[in-house]
Each structure stands twice: as structure tokens, then as C-alpha cells.
């Protein structure tokens, strides 16, 4: 899919929701990556390298920092799941099938 250039420009808050039926595979595949490149985007991976849990990210935040919220495990394979990321300009919150992705915290706050 192609999104219009500038769609997220000057946005202070947004909610991104998608359905994914993951077939499995190596870590760090993208369910989506919305941004101009891998260094300036918000994205979700079904299984993040290192801890092998699903994770939602946004970067850069306050310069070049990356903020990510992990889940408790990688996404299941062969089953539809709903992934929602909310961004309010200070906090990123990640939900899997309507439940906070981690307990606690399901959110990350921007570094200062």
C-alpha cells in the first residue's frame, strides 16, 4: 500500500490498527512500517530479535532515541490478531487483541 506523502506531518496523536495473520519466520519482520525509512518511522514486529517478543516502536523521539513497548511473547502463527498502537506525543501504548501488550507497563514514555 502507498500512503500520501505528508500524511503524518504535524500530527500530535494517532492510533494505528491492523489485523495480522503471521506465518512465522525469522525475528524482526515488519507487520507494518509507517514512515519515510527505517530510521524515521513507527513500526510493529511480530518477534523482536533478542527477547523474541512482539514489539511496537517509534523513532526518532527527542533526537535519535527509539521508544519501544514489548509484548510478553511473540505473536502466534496461523491465527488472526489485532494490533493497535496509540501515540499521543508523549507516550506509545501497544495492544494485542484489545489487551495491553505487557503487564506492566504496556506503554513507554519519551525520554527527556
C-alpha positions in Angstrom: 0.0 0.0 0.0 1.2 3.6 -0.6 0.2 6.4 1.7 0.1 10.0 0.7 3.3 11.9 1.3 3.0 14.1 4.5 0.1 12.1 5.9 1.6 12.2 9.4 3.1 15.7 9.2 2.2 17.9 12.2 0.3 15.1 13.9 0.4 15.2 17.7 -1.5 11.9 18.2 -2.6 8.9 16.2 -3.9 5.4 16.5 -2.7 2.7 14.2 -4.7 -0.6 14.0 -4.1 -3.6 11.8 -5.1 -7.3 11.6 -2.2 -9.7 11.0 -2.2 -13.5 10.4 1.5 -14.2 10.8 3.1 -17.2 9.1 6.1 -17.2 11.4 9.7 -16.9 10.3 12.8 -15.0 11.5 12.8 -12.2 14.0 12.3 -8.6 13.1 9.9 -8.9 10.2 7.5 -5.9 10.0 3.8 -6.1 10.4 3.9 -2.5 9.2 6.4 0.3 8.9 4.9 3.8 8.6 7.4 6.5 7.9 9.9 7.7 5.3 12.5 5.0 6.1 13.7 2.5 8.8 15.2 5.4 10.9 12.1 7.6 10.9 9.0 5.5 11.5 6.6 3.8 13.7 6.5 0.0 13.2 5.5 -3.3 14.7 7.3 -6.6 14.6 5.7 -10.0 15.5 9.0 -11.1 17.0 11.8 -8.8 18.0 15.4 -10.0 17.9 16.9 -10.6 21.3 13.9 -11.3 23.5 11.7 -12.8 20.8 8.5 -10.9 21.8 6.2 -8.8 19.7 7.0 -5.1 19.9 5.8 -1.7 18.8 8.4 1.1 18.1 8.6 4.7 17.2 11.7 6.6 16.2 13.3 9.0 16.4 12.0 10.5 19.6 13.8 13.6 21.0 16.6 13.5 18.5 17.5 9.9 17.7 16.2 7.8 20.6 13.9 4.9 19.9 10.9 4.1 22.1 9.5 0.5 22.1 6.9 -1.4 24.0 7.4 -5.2 24.2 4.7 -7.9 24.5 5.0 -10.9 26.7 5.7 -13.3 23.8 6.0 -13.4 20.0 2.8 -13.3 18.1 1.0 -16.7 17.4 1.3 -18.2 14.0 -1.6 -19.0 11.7 -4.1 -17.0 13.7 -5.6 -13.5 13.1 -4.6 -11.0 15.8 -5.5 -7.3 16.1 -2.5 -5.0 16.8 -3.1 -1.4 17.9 -0.5 1.3 18.7 -1.6 4.6 20.2 0.8 7.6 20.2 -0.1 10.8 22.0 3.1 12.8 21.6 4.4 11.7 25.0 3.5 8.0 25.2 3.4 5.0 23.0 0.9 2.2 24.1 0.6 -1.2 22.4 -2.4 -3.6 22.5 -2.7 -7.1 21.2 -6.3 -8.3 20.7 -7.6 -5.4 22.8 -5.4 -6.1 25.8 -2.3 -4.1 26.9 0.7 -5.9 25.4 2.7 -6.1 28.6 1.9 -6.1 32.3 3.1 -3.6 33.5 3.8 -1.3 31.6 2.1 -1.5 28.2 3.4 2.0 27.5 6.7 3.8 27.1 7.2 7.5 27.7 9.5 9.6 25.6 13.0 10.1 27.1 13.7 13.6 28.1 
